[in-house]
Amino acid sequence: MANQLPEPQNERTFQYQNSLPALPVPTLEGSLSKYLDAVCPFASDQEFKTTVDIVQTFQEGIGKELHHKLLQRAKTRRNWLEEWWLDSAYLEARMPSQLNVNFGGPAPYLEHCWPPAEGTQLQRASVNVWHTLQYWNLIYKEEIPPQKAGKMVLDMDQFRMLFCTCKVPAVEKDSIYNYFKTEREGRCPSHLIVMCRGRIFMFDALCDGEILTPPELLS
């Protein structure tokens, strides 16, 4: 895993979070132009002409009013889109999160050095968990350098959601709770949850502040 990480730097993971610029609101003209560019390859000449007329009507009518409301919203929020995106794309979606939303995560990529074999599931799980805890520790101690596009610092806030986060289901809209804290911010939950045969177990992954070894996790 160490070979896949950036070189250590003096910059902390969340060092620039409070100084990031607010999310800008794109111009109405720019958004509509991009929309037409996206529609064009899939529409006939007549369909595209009709679409252009609809877009122009929108731009000269209610589009101006809606864009003004976006600008007003952006004055009171650093990210005018975040709440809408979280609600509409994640918390209000009435379908299982697994496969449909949360389709990424850790997986056993050790086959090249540890051929598959029966009876090794728990051993593999302990090694997998150990590597995952190493990444938790890097975020906890803010040792992952802030990601950048050239010299532009990118938002690192989603790294907080990788651990100590749970989604609580409800009828119409779920809720999300996050308890992650960095070492500078205070104590962070360090327990693991194990589900087996309908029962739920919990144990601390740290002992005297150190991450348990794979054999200890296996035990």
Disulfide bonds with the S-S distance in Angstrom:
none
